Amino acid sequence: MTSLFTDGYKRACRVAGIAAMAVVFTSPVLAQGAFSEAQKKEMKALVREYILENPEIISEAVALLQDKEEKAKAAGVVAAITKNKAALFNPPEGTVLGNPKGDVTLVEFFDYNCGYCKQVFPTLMETVKEDGKVKLVVKEFPILGNPSVVASRAALASRKQNKYTEFHTAMLSHRGSLTEETIMKIAADVKLDVKQLQADMKAPEINEVLSKNHQLAQALGIEGTPAIIVGETLVPGALQKDHLKELIAGARKK
């Protein structure tokens, strides 16, 4: 190939790699036609040559992009948590377990029919009990169909009879899927007045709580359950006990 640039310029292009060439190709100078078509063609050939000689830069570029995206996402989560701090950590619906005056607050978005939520439930409760200084806020987030919505409505309605913790625990401890019939049976087992519960489930405030929880989940980018917030960290999926303790210790230091 006949060079239109000096050998030194060619070497500089190769050393700079894709990042530098990307800057050149997106610059206003190039857009304004500062390079001839022949020069542009050779620049493209240099980029292609560099990639073929150094294919590892593709995976490096992908890794850098992923890291950048993850950092941006984490920063967005922290901003969303800060903006919605009151609704997350001190919910007006009062769905709080553990120590209400704890120095570290956990927030769990969950669905009563979610197998992973059932799996992580003992871990959360054991950790809260053993630590003694952890406040656990549970956010009703029914996303697995109508039975899940019924379960959440019933759980929120059970607050009127001061049975939320017992009912919540019983439903998450139930093996297998929850149906409306099963939900009412569990309600009776924890000594709830079922007829009163069914009447209280129709209260407009329950719709408001579920709607706000969905809005919070959307703001935080939560799409599945469980999703657990520890301080300023959002962890999707079930957590191992050791990992949860590490996150609590880190939040406590902050």
N, C-alpha and C positions, 0 to 999 in steps of 0.2 A: 504494500500500500504506500502510495506517495503521501508523505506527511505534509499537512497544511500548517502544522504547529512545530515548534522547536522540540527537540528530544527532551529537553528539561520540562517543558509543559506536559508532555505525555507522561513522564514519570510522576509528576505532581498529581495528575488525574488518577493514575493507578493507586498511588498512596492514599489519596483522599477517599477513593472508593465510591460506593453507592450514595452515601450521605452527601458528599460534596457535589456529585453530579446531579443529585436531586435538587439541590439548591440552585445550581446553574439553570436547570431546565425549567424551574418554576419562577425564575427571577424576572422582574419587569424588563430587564435589559434584553433577554432572549425574546420575550413577547413583543418587544418593539422592533425586532428584526436586526439586532446588532450583529448576528452571525449569519453568514451566507448558508444556503442549503447544503453546500458541500461541507462546510464546517460542522453544521449540525449532524450530518450523516457520519462524519468521522468521530464526533463526540459519542454518538450512539454506539458506534463500533467499538470504541474504547471501553465503554461501560460493559458491553457484552463480553469483550475479551477479559476484562477484570473479573467478571462473575464466573466465567469458565475456568479461569486460573485459580480462583479463590472461592469455590462453591460454599465453603463453610460460613461465609458472611451472610448467606441467606438465613441459616438457622440463628445466627447471632442477631440479625436484624429482627427476626420474628420474636426472639426472646426479649430483646430490648423493647419492642412494641408492646408485648404482653405485660412486661414489668411496668411500663408507663401507664397502660390502661388500668392495671391493678391498683397502682398508687392513686390514680385519678378517682377510681371507684371508691377506694378507702377514704379519701379526702371528702368525697361526696357524702358518704355514710356518716362521717363525723359531723359534717355540717348539718345533715338532716336530723341526727340525734340531738345536737345542740338546739336546733330550731324547735324541735318537738319535745324538749326535755320534760316539761310539766306533764304532758299527756302520756308520756312513756313511763316516767318514774313515779308520778303521783296521780294515777288515774282517778277521775271522779267516781268511776264505777266501783272502786274499792276492791278490785280482785287482787289482793295482796296476801301472799303466804310468807312464812318465815318471820324474821324480825322487822316490823314496820319502821323501826328506827335504825336499821342496819347501816353500816358505813359504806357498803358496796351494794349496788342494786343490779339484779339480773332481771331481764325482761324476756319472756318467752312467748312467741307467736306459735300457736298450736291448733291442732284439729283433733277432736276426740276419736276420730276413726283413722288417725294416722298411726301406722305401726311403729314408725321411728319415734313418734312422740311418746307412745307407750313404753318404748324401750329406754328412752332417756329420762322418763319420769322418776324412777327410783334413784337414779344418779343425782338429779336435781334435789330431791327431797333429802337424801342422805347427806349431801354436801351442805345444804342449808342447816340441817339439824346439827351436824358435827361442828360447823364453823360458829354458829350462834350469832354472827354479826352480819348476816346476809339477808337482804330484803329481796323477795322474789315476786315480781309482778307478772301475772299470767294474762295474756291477751287472747281472747276468744277470736279465732281466725278460721271459721269453717269454710273450707274450699273443696271438700271431697263429697259434695252432693247434699241432697235435702236432709238425710238423717243427721249429718254433721251440723247443719243449721238448727235442727230441732234440739240437738244435744246442747248447743251453745245457748240457745234461747232458754232452755230449761235450767241450765246452770246459772245464767244471769238472773232468772226469775227466783231461783232458790235463795238469793240474798235476802229476799223479803222474810224468809223464815230462818235466817241466820244459819243456813246449812251449806253455804257455798263450798267451803273447804272439804267437808265430808263427801258431798255429791261429786265434786271435781275429782277427788281422789278415787272414789268408787268407779266412776266412768273410765278414767284412764287406767285403772287396774283391771277392768273387764277384758277378758280374753275373747277375741273375735270381734266382728263388726257390730256396731250399735244400730238397732232399729228403733222406731218410735215406741214399739211395745217394750223392748228391752230397757230403754231409757226410763220409762214410767215404772217398770218393775224395780230398777235400781233406786229410783226416787223413793218408792215405798220402803225399800230395804233400809234406807238411811233415815227413815222416820219422817219423810216429808209428807205434808198433806197434798196428795196428788191433784185433787180437784182444785185446790187453791193455787197450786203450782201452774196448772194448765190455764187458769184465768190470768195469773200474773205474767205468763209468757206472751200475752197479747199487748202488753204495755208498750206504747210508742217509744219510750226511752231505751228499750232493748234494741229496737231498730237503729236508733241513733248510735248506740255503743258499737254495734257490729259495723255500721257504716264508717264510723271514725276509725275503727281498727283496720279496716280495709284501706282507708286513705293513708293511714300511717305506714302500713306495709308497702303501699305503692311508693310513698315518698322515700322509703328506705331501700327500695329495690327488692323487697322480699316477694318471692314467687312460690315458695314451698314451705312445708313444715317438717320438723321444727326449725325455727330461726331464733337464735338466742343472742341477746345483747348483754355484754359484760363491760360495764363502763362505757368506753367509746368504741368497742370492738363488736362487730356483728359476725356471728358464726352460723352459717347455714348447715343444717343437718344435726344428727345426734353427736353429742360430745362425750368423750371418755372422761372419767372422773379426774384423772391426773391432769389432763389438759384444762378442765374447768377450774381446778384449784390453782393452776398456774395463772390463768387469766384473772381470777379473783385477786391473787396476790399482786399481780401487775397493776390492776385497777386500784388496789388499796394504796400502793406506793404513790400513785399519781394524786 
